[in-house]
Amino acid sequence: MTDKQMNKLADKIAKLIINSLHEGLIVDLQEQTEEELLAELATLMTQMDFNLKLEAYTKCEEIKRKIIKIENQLNKYK
């Protein structure tokens, strides 16, 4: 594989990763600790409360999906 081909492939992979991160679809490559998950959950709960007061229900739905994902990860620690 030439350098030009490798650079093109690297660019394509980087774009895919950035798009996945943007949409929240990428799974963490390293497992988070329970404390990190709890901190992230607390942040999301605060964001949920704030957006509920603003009646930003679309944003609340996104936050809800993230909360469920974290709760599922936390269940592994039980």
C-alpha positions as CSV (number, residue, x, y, z in Angstrom):
1,M,0.0,0.0,0.0
2,T,1.4,3.4,-1.0
3,D,1.6,6.4,1.4
4,K,-1.1,8.1,-0.6
5,Q,-3.4,5.1,-0.3
6,M,-2.7,4.9,3.5
7,N,-3.4,8.6,4.0
8,K,-6.7,8.3,2.0
9,L,-7.7,5.3,4.2
10,A,-6.7,7.1,7.4
11,D,-8.8,10.1,6.4
12,K,-11.8,7.9,5.7
13,I,-11.4,6.2,9.0
14,A,-11.0,9.4,10.9
15,K,-14.2,10.8,9.3
16,L,-16.2,7.7,10.2
17,I,-15.0,7.9,13.8
18,I,-15.8,11.6,14.1
19,N,-19.2,11.1,12.6
20,S,-19.9,8.2,15.0
21,L,-18.7,10.2,18.0
22,H,-20.9,13.1,17.0
23,E,-23.9,10.9,16.9
24,G,-23.0,9.1,20.1
25,L,-22.9,5.7,18.5
26,I,-19.3,4.7,19.1
27,V,-18.7,2.3,22.0
28,D,-15.9,3.3,24.4
29,L,-12.8,1.4,23.5
30,Q,-11.8,1.2,27.1
31,E,-14.2,0.4,29.9
32,Q,-15.0,3.2,32.2
33,T,-14.8,2.9,36.0
34,E,-17.9,2.8,38.1
35,E,-17.1,6.3,39.5
36,E,-16.7,7.8,36.0
37,L,-20.1,6.3,35.0
38,L,-21.8,7.6,38.0
39,A,-20.4,11.1,37.4
40,E,-21.5,11.0,33.8
41,L,-24.9,9.8,34.9
42,A,-25.3,12.7,37.4
43,T,-24.4,15.1,34.6
44,L,-26.9,13.6,32.3
45,M,-29.6,13.7,35.0
46,T,-28.9,17.4,35.5
47,Q,-29.1,18.1,31.8
48,M,-32.4,16.1,31.6
49,D,-33.9,18.3,34.4
50,F,-32.8,21.5,32.7
51,N,-34.1,20.4,29.3
52,L,-37.4,19.2,30.8
53,K,-37.9,22.7,32.3
54,L,-37.2,24.2,28.8
55,E,-39.6,21.6,27.3
56,A,-36.9,20.6,24.9
57,Y,-38.3,17.1,24.5
58,T,-36.1,16.1,21.5
59,K,-33.0,16.8,23.5
60,C,-34.5,14.9,26.5
61,E,-34.9,11.8,24.3
62,E,-31.2,11.9,23.3
63,I,-30.3,12.3,27.0
64,K,-32.6,9.4,27.9
65,R,-30.8,7.1,25.5
66,K,-27.5,8.0,27.0
67,I,-28.8,7.5,30.5
68,I,-30.1,4.0,29.6
69,K,-26.7,3.1,28.1
70,I,-24.9,4.2,31.3
71,E,-27.4,2.4,33.5
72,N,-26.8,-0.8,31.5
73,Q,-23.0,-0.4,32.0
74,L,-23.5,0.2,35.7
75,N,-25.5,-3.0,36.0
76,K,-22.3,-4.9,35.2
77,Y,-20.9,-3.7,38.6
78,K,-23.7,-5.3,40.6
